[in-house]
C-alpha cells in the first residue's frame, strides 16, 4: 500500500473509534494469538513475519515474554460492541 492508502485507512479507523466512543461502545478483546520468535539466524524472520502479518490484520501487542531461545509475543484482536 502507498502513503495515500494508509492515510485513508488511518482516517477511517479514527472515524470508527470516534463513532464507537459516541455510542459508548467498549473495545473488547475478541481473539488472542501467541507467536514464538526464535533468535536463531535462520528462524527469526519466520516469527517476525508472523507478528507483522498479525499486526497488519489489526492485532495489537499485549505482552511479550523472554525465553531461552527468543521471545513469545502475545497479541490481541479487539472489536467494538458485542463480540
DAZIWO-V160121 format. One record per pair of residues at least 4 apart in sequence whose ideal C-beta (glycine too) atoms are under 6 Angstrom apart, sorted by the first residue. I is the first residue (numbers start at 1). J is the second residue. Records with the same first field share a line. If there is no record, write none. Layout:
I->J + J
This chain:
1->5 + 6
20->25 + 80
25->80 + 81
27->78 + 80
28->79 + 83
29->76 + 78
30->77 + 79 + 83
31->77
32->76
33->54 + 75
34->72 + 74
35->47 + 50 + 51 + 73
36->47 + 72
37->47 + 70 + 71
38->43 + 69 + 70
39->44 + 70
44->48
45->49
51->73
54->59 + 75
55->59
58->77
59->75 + 77
60->76
61->75
62->74 + 76
63->74
64->71 + 73
65->72
66->71
79->83
